[in-house]
């Protein structure tokens, strides 16, 4: 209440554009920016195969989660949200995602919400994600969010409408209970949907006006696409498409552009995700550079003992000017004799 929230701290000292933007675009859906990113699968597949030989079974989902966590940790503004025109810096990093207990029409939907410090390595992210999914896929297990939502769903329609209106009012004024915020998948840093698991291409998902989610990422099924290599040769390769829906009020275009570039660099160099984040919160540039093998030039040093052999049958040099002078002298001599 009065600008104080349990899940974030109000951002101060904002410029006029950042301050005025939320009042021109009061709802999250008004300020959504859409971005599509094609990620080459070759580095990912090579990395996954290499790690599998070492006994580590990673997937595209593990790598995407680890990448988003590092982006949210290093690019602080991407972990902001807006409520009633005020901008808040979130106190935690969390990612929500939907899963189905069974891939059937009547299969139960579960929305998971995982919390991270931002410094986790890829192996730690994988362990946390796999454990949470395995736990909630058990038939007898009921997720906390499902339990709370189930209580509201038993209410008559008019009471359900009133209950949601009260929750919205409490959320807008910073009085929503911590237990509800913790259980709510809509109060999260980022929402991820894995459409690859159901063999669908990526889509642009909407942002929710309810809650505090400022970023939605959809991962689709990989596909073969043409591309130009080194601005010369046209080739065909396998690409993984990611589609981002971003609240433009949390950061300016330049900041978001550098953030998306960092995301692409991390996905192009998944080896960098194996290490934990440094204490200073920065990603070493050497980890983002692709390792290329440079051919070593062999330089032969001539010694005094070595004799330089002149090539045999060396062709004679043609000197047109000298030949013309000789020809002219010869012709003059002939004229004089005549």
Secondary structure, DSSP 8 states (H G I E B T S, - for coil): -TT--SSEEE--S--HHHHHHHHHS-SGGGGEEEEEEEEEHHHHHHHHHHHHHTT----HHHHHHHHHHHHHHHSGGGGEEEETTEEEEESSEEEEEEEESSSSTT--EEEEEEEE-S---HHHHHHHHHHHHHHHTSTT---HHHHHHHHHHTS-HHHHHHHHHHHHHHHHTT-S-HHHHHH-TTSSSEEEEEGGGGT---------SSS---EEEEE---EEEEEEETTTEEEEEEEEEEEEEEEGGGS-HHHHHHHHHHHHHHHHTGGGGGS---TTS---HHHHS--------------SS------SS------HHHHHHHHHHHHHHHHHH-
